[in-house]
Amino acid sequence: MSVPAEDQTPARATRVAKSRARIRRERLSAVAILLLVIGVPVIVFGFGPSILRWYDDGHRIEVVCNVQSAEANISSSRSAKGAGGSESQVTFHTDCGNLLYLNGVDRSNMKRIAAAVKAGEDYRFQVGAGSYNLRSGLKIVKVAPTIYKYAEVSK
């Protein structure tokens, strides 16, 4: 007993249409997963520092922190091929976390700037709002908020 061909066609067409819809859905899911796994980290780690620096330049806040110490040091970056650079800085160790002062700091004056800071005193710092508010997370990747200006708080 055979079924006429015209009776088989609608059921088969429905199955094919469903499988095409399913294939489309699976492809869209795969693309979404790739974007999440590859795209988001590239954006965060590739463009994130530049975006944060740009945001901080336009959104500065003032905070008062107690300074435990200030240390003159040189940060360096190095790629796998050995290329990189170095930058003089003064690291302020405070009750607000570590803060970096780079503005006008060079090898000839970094020790003098650090020595002029009085340990145990309160200082008013102008920092970028983005990096300051994200400082606990940035500490994991060893990034500290940058100081734009600072001054000792008069008593």
C-alpha positions, 0 to 999 in steps of 0.5 A: 500500500503506497501513499500518493506523492501529493500526501507526502509533500506537506509533511515533508516540507514542514519538517524541512522548514523546521530544520532550516529554522533550527539551523538558523537558530543554532548558527545565531547561537554559535555567533553569539557565543563567539562574540561573547567568548572572543569579542568581549575580551578583545574589547575589554582588554584591547580598548578598555584601558584607552576608554578608561583613560579617556573617561578619567580625563573628562571625569575627575573627582577629589578624594582625601586619603591618609598617606602611609608612604610614597615611593619613587619607582620606574614602571616598565612594559615589555613585550614577548619580543623584548620591546617596551618602555619605562616610565618614572612615577611616584606611588602613594600608598594610602588608606584609599589604595595605591595611587600613581603620580606621573604628571611631570615626574622624571628620573631626576625628580622622582625621589625628591617628590616622594621624599617631600610627602609626609607619611601619616598626613591627609592629602587631597587627590584629584583622580579619574572617577572611573579608575578610582571607582574600579580600583578594587577590580583594577588591583587584580591586574595591577593597575592603580588610579592616576593622580592628576593633582595632589596637595596636603590637607591643612589642619 
